[in-house]
Amino acid sequence: MKLGVPYFSQQRDVEREEWRSRACGVTAIKMTLDFYAPKNAVSIDDLIDEGVVIGGYGEHGWIHDGLVILARNHGLNAYRQEFKSMTIDPSKRTGRVNEREHELAESGIKKITRVLESGMPVIVSIHGGFKSGGGHHIVVLTGVNAGKEEETVNGFYYHEPNSNDSASGMYAYVDRETFKKHWRKMAIFVSDTGQMDECYRA
């Protein structure tokens, strides 16, 4: 199934060239905003300015807390959730991903699937292009390819903001294992006011 999420490109629809390489997070907010409120007139550049003012842009790109506030400022309900776990060695000041993260990631994929099937897009942070070595990047999950068995999923459809045209940016597809490998275990759940309880329960 695929949701009818409008598509916007950070390369094509951002007026200021200096922001085009850094506008994935705000472009994702614009797509979800237009999904829920298609008559809104706010531009991606307007959202960038607002996001900077509220401290939503940091050293490593768009901060999820800032994107959540940005969505709320425009009438949506939103919250972020992380599905991470690490084993920390205080004496060495090091940490490593542990088995608990695998369990959390699996529960996150199930939650994302339920939310999508309930009619709500999900914003996720990934390694750019779903490839090793890709920088931090944000896309909008817009659909799910469900498996034959209950609560299984083969992959996700997503809108890739870092594309020059709709044909290549809309409803790109990533299989489940590639998604799990390159998903940064961070998600933003966005809904209109009537769906928030359902989103929390998913």
N, C-alpha and C positions, 0 to 999 in steps of 0.2 A: 504494500500500500504506500501511496505517496500523498503528502499533504500539499495543498495549493499555496505554497509559500511564495510570495513575489521574490524575484531575483534582482539583486543589485551587485555591481562590481566595484571594488575599491580602486581599480585601475581606470574604469570608464566613468563612474558616477561621482567621484571625488574631484572637486574643481581644483584644489590646490595640489600641485604636483609633489610638493615636499611631504605631503601626508599619504600619498597613494601607497607607498610600501609599508605603511604603519597603521592602516585603517581597517584591518580585518575585524577587530572586535566591535567597533562602532558600526561597521557595515552589517555585521551579524545582528546587532540590535535593530538597525533600520529594517532588515528583512522581517524580523519577528514583529516589530511594531506595525508594519504595513500588513502583515497577516491578520492581526487582530483589529487594527484601526486603519483600513485602507484609505480613508479620507483625510488622514493627517497630512500636514504640509511641511513637516520638518525635513530638512535635507541632511545628508550625511555630514556635510561641512558644519552645519549648525550643531549636530550631535557631537562632533569632534570638539568644537569650542566649549560646549557645555561640559563634556567629559573632562577636559583639561582643567576647567575652573573648579570642579569638584574633586580634583586629585585622582582622577581615574586612569591617568597615564603615568607609568613609572619607567624606571631604568630599563626594564626588560619587556616593555610593551604595555598593553592594556591590562589593568588590574581587575580581577573578577568582581571584587566588592564595588568598584566604581561602575562597572557595567550594570550591576544589579541596581544601584541607585539611579543610574540613567534610565533604565527601563521603568522603574517606579515613578520617576519624575514625569513620565509621559503616559501615566494611567494604567500601566501593567503591574501585575504582581510578579515578583521574581525572587529567587533565592539561589545561592550557590551551594554545591555539595562536592566534597572531595572523597575519593575512594582509595586512600593511600594508607600505608603502614610501613614503618621501618624499624629495624633493630639498631639501636644506638650504642656505640662504645664510647662512654664519656672520657675514658683515659686517653684514647687516641683521637677523640673529637671527630669520629667518623660514623657513618651510618650506611646501612644497606637495606634494600627492599627485602621484606620477609614474606613468608608463606601467607600471612594474614592479608597482605595486599592482593594476592591472587584471589582469595575469597571475596574481598571487598570489590574487586574489579568485576567478578562474576555477578555479584548482586547489583552492581552499578549498571551492567549491560542489561540485566533483567528489568531494572527500574526504567532505564531509558526506553526499552522496548515497550513497556506498558504505557509510558507517557505518550510516546508516538502513536500507539494504537488507540489512545484516548483522544487523539486529535490535536496534540500540542507539540510543536517543534522543540528541539533541545539544542542549546548552544554548547559546544564542547571545545576543549583545548587539546591540540594535537601537535605532533612533530610535523612540520610543513610537508605537504605532499604525501603524508603517511609514509615517509621514508626516514631511514636512519640518518642522523646528522642534520635533519631539517630543523630550522629554528622554530621557536614557539609560534603557533598559529592558531587561529580560531575559525571554525566553520559552523554551519547550522545543519543539524540532522533533520531531514525533511521526510523521511520514510523508512520503512523496514521491510526486508525480505524475510518473512517468517519461515521457520522450518516446519516440517510436517508434524513433528511432535509438539505437544503443548509447552509453551514457554521456551521454545528454542528459536534461534535466529540465525540465518545464514549470512546476513550482512545488513548494511545501512545505506540509504540514499542520503546525499547531502548537497547543499549549495556551497560551492567553493567561491568565496569572495574575491580571491586573487586570480581572476580570469578576465580576459579582455572582452568576452562575449558570452551571451546567455547560453548558446549552444553547448559550449564546453563547460560552463560553470554550473548549470542547473542539473540537479539530479545525478550528479556523479555517484559512483558506487564503490564501496569498499567492503570486502568480505570480512567476516567476523574476526578471524585470527589476525588479519592485518590491522583492523581497528584496535583490537585489544593490545597489540604490540606497540602501536604508536599513539594511542590515546594517553594523554598525560594524567588520566584518572581525575579529571576536573570537569564539572558540568554546571551549567546555569539553566535552571528550569523556569520558564516564563509562561505566564498564562494571563487571561483576562480575569476580572474579579469573580466571575461565575464559576471558574474552573480551578481556583487555587486549592480548595479542599481536596478535590480529586487528584490534583498534582501532588500534594503532600502525601496522600494515601498510597500513591502508586508504588 
